[in-house]
Amino acid sequence: MKAKRIMEKFRKHVAPTEQDKKLDKWKRRLENSRLAYTNTLNEIKQNEKLYEGTRAVLAPDDNGYAPKEAINIRNICYELVESQVDSSIPMPKITALNEGDAELAKKIEKALGNKIKEQRFGVMNDLMERIVPVQGGDFFHIEWDNTVGKHSSIGDVLVTERHPRQVIPQAGVTEIEKMDYIFILYPQTKEF
């Protein structure tokens, strides 16, 4: 604790670098976006509680509604979501525009099918089939990973599922296409 106070005093006397200024700017943006997203994060937690089964309900009383513990429990939210889960993934179908390209279309079709199996889309789809009805949406995070590769290439496409609580949108903007930035929260090493 004492070392932390000493470092803070030291920083006040040292002129901040450009990198420090950028970092502070993005920290402020993250905090503003997090603050604006707080109500949605609370709704996400509430939706998860309902899906997992909770005894807390709002019951009518003299002043409107008050929290109360339910006597009997049947997790209808869970049952409704699970009854709609369909874990099948349709395989891609490519149709060539020209007859001469039919062989190329088959190669593309097979390459896409292999990528679906390789990236474990079945597992991600199964997870998303549950998250989307509960939360109203989910995210595929598509990025390039230089640590993966084949004998003839460096890197490969990496697709992962990101829960809505891990994605903090720009404050004040509701459409993804119009956002200047989006924060994605997940643990990652500095080296990566």
Secondary structure, DSSP 8 states (H G I E B T S, - for coil): -HHHHHHHHHHHHS---HHHHHHHHHHHHHHHHHHHTHHHHHHHHHHHHHHH---EEEEEETTEEEEEE-SS---HHHHHHHHT------------SSGGGHHHHHHHHHHHHHHHHHTTHHHHHHHHHHHHHHHS--EEEEEEETT---TT-S-EEEEEEE-GGGEEE-TT---GGG-S-EEE-----S--
